[in-house]
Amino acid sequence: MKQLLLKYRYYWLGLVGVLLLVYIFILPSSLFNDPYSTVITSSERQLLSASVAEDGQWRFPALDSVPEKYATAVTYFEDESFYWHPGVNPFSLVRATVQNVRKGHVVSGGSTITMQVVRMSRKDKPRTFWQKCIEIVLATRLEWSYSKEEILSTYASHAPFGGNVVGLRAATWRYFNRNPDDLSWGEAALLAVLPNSPALIHPGRNRDELQAKRDRLLRKLRDNEVIDSLTAELAMAETIPSEPLPLPQRAPHLLTRAINDGKAQQNLQTTIRAGLQDRVTQILETHHRHLKANEVHNAAAIVADVKTGEVLAYVGNVVLAGKEYDSQVDVITAPRSTGSILKPFLYAAMMDEGQLLPKMLIPDIPVFINGFAPKNFSKTYDGAVPADRALARSLNVPAVQLLRQYRYEKFHSLLKELGMTTLTNSADHYGLSLVLGGAEGSLWDISGMYAGMARSLNFYSEHTDRFKYNQQNYKPLTYLTREDTAEKRSKNGLLSAPSIYHTFTSMLEVYRPIEESAWKIFESSQKIAWKTGTSFGYRDGWAVGVTSDYVVGVWVGNADGEGRPGLTGVEAAAPIMFDIFDLMPKSSWFKEPLQEMISLPICAVSGYQANEYCTEVDTVNVIKYGQTLHQCPYHKLVHLDQSGYRVTSDCESVNNMDHVSWFVLPPVQEFYYRSKHPSYKKMPSLRSDCQLINAEIMELIYPKPNAEIFIPRELDGTPGRAVFEVAHRRPETTIYWHLNDVYIGETKRIHQMSVNPGGGDYELTLVDENGMSIKQSFTIISK
């Protein structure tokens, strides 16, 4: 025998080596390849929402650790020697064999928890002697590669708990509506015995048998002094759950978004605050009950921390609306017409370049630009309006005037740099309508852009060195905690701190809903820089507000795009936004960034840098670039004779003149301005023997130079007519109208004339009773 062994020693050594290699590599790299549910939790680790796995099972991603109560209960029930055996307990195997022989059938397998993990990973192969041998080998190999804690976690994550519930975490939520860490001893014991026969003792069926097994385990824990008698008695008094509970769906739209973002089958701890999420949801549901009376069915809201950009509440839609009204659509990410919500960015951008001062007068008169004729929401004009009031009142015509000056190409580029990802077309595609809702934006992007402005202003006040602006100020919002990156600072930001500060200050004056209109009289009221937007056709109502700590964005409308009368940002979205802000801690107002500001004498009437003729001058802190803006163009020196008539040196001696400072607007601006400002003093009349240039007397409102005009037919089929209009400093003056040198009529006081001469090129000539005249060329397109 010895000679035989020596003869084949290399053979035996090779065989042993092969078997050793097989043993080393027999364990698969991944024990389980099952699909998992996608689970999102709050920042406090409370369950927000979960999706069922692809195979229809509620199987949450694997646990990292097992709660102590459950670990104790399951090891006492399934495998008391778990922490010291090598994967197999020979005594248990012998005992099980004896029991099976006596009963004549399999009543016990003698499997350890490690062997059960192997069996579950192999999808419960038949309980044969050969399969048992394989399980034994794999169990010892599993113990070699995994710690006891990892093996127990794997078991708890994949054990069946009845029905389509797999894994401890899914079971605790389905049966007890809580996290595994919050289990009582009675609940832990119940879940410890449940995987032993999940098909037979499903909660709700065979309750007596399930309770008996649980109580036996509790008595065992008591007898082994793991728990005391009182704890055991109280645990046994707990009722058995009657049926699985529905899982929480507190953030269903965020769950869908996480899946769409490529984070499926993961356990995601989000930045959402569970309590705030619930209360924001309740606020939207409350407002929904009122809005649906006007057939407005959808609403969305987002709350984020300004400093970090972390989202604290994410309600993508009102679930109460039902699938009939597209409640499953996540409106937070959906591109929608922006209305006026982008105007503050233009206001800040122009101030940043020294093209605008906070209270500078902007023309608010009818404009016609290549067929584009914007109108204010009120369908009226102010003639001239301070820039901050134009922003607060969300006037459309001044905004277009500013964008025309700033150039829409630059604004398009700036919006993309600020974080607007929905501008998929060229700047020419949007044109001047870009600032009035001609482009689509998402609540996610726009809320993030407002947060970026606030962040830039906040961080600026924390740094007084030369490099004040963090290049990461304008970063997208996030619903997952992100690692802090090294700050990269630069001398200039996309928007300077002074321009943002003045913009936010102007946004304090936005007209609030009736219930918020008295906010200024209360010292405890929150200062909120906010803006609304209403899209064309009343399809979208926006409201976005920002403080030094938080940004709140709200959208209201119908997901299918149906417009409804009265669906405006002020009336529909703003009340929701203010209700949400009432939930948040009060924030201090932004610090004035004096390091980049200068004190400048400003004309109190025009808002421009004061000239020598301005009679009321205020000293205001403005952005440094503001000093490059030209001085007030509206205060002029007017020369009057002794009777109060206006004169020139051509008709009166300078020695006989009184030189008076006068606030004078151009004729068209004056025409509308006077109706809103009764205190406005018209220029004194020109003495009859004096002459001034025509442009100072009257100005055409419509048509504009070289305009191309299309006149549609009326509803009854008759030819329509275009209404031409002129502004005159003395409305009572008679104006005579001529078209291609043919007299067509005269006007007095109201200088409007309706015409339809047919297609062709025309020249309009206007002559007033004093002989002043102006001419304008235009074309009427017949088809």
Beta strands, then each sheet from edge to edge (+ up, - down):
strand 1: 39-41
strand 2: 47-50
strand 3: 58-59
strand 4: 165-166
strand 5: 267-269
strand 6: 298-305
strand 7: 311-315
strand 8: 336-337
strand 9: 361-364
strand 10: 383-386
strand 11: 440-441
strand 12: 469-470
strand 13: 489-490
strand 14: 529-534
strand 15: 540-546
strand 16: 550-557
strand 17: 597-603
strand 18: 617-623
strand 19: 635-640
strand 20: 658-663
strand 21: 698-702
strand 22: 707-710
strand 23: 722-728
strand 24: 734-739
strand 25: 742-748
strand 26: 752-755
strand 27: 760-768
strand 28: 773-781
sheet 1: 2+ 1- 5-
sheet 2: 3+ 4+
sheet 3: 7+ 6- 16+ 15- 14+
sheet 4: 8+ 11-
sheet 5: 9+ 10-
sheet 6: 12+ 13-
sheet 7: 17+ 18-
sheet 8: 19+ 20-
sheet 9: 21+ 23- 26+
sheet 10: 22+ 28+ 27- 24+ 25-
end
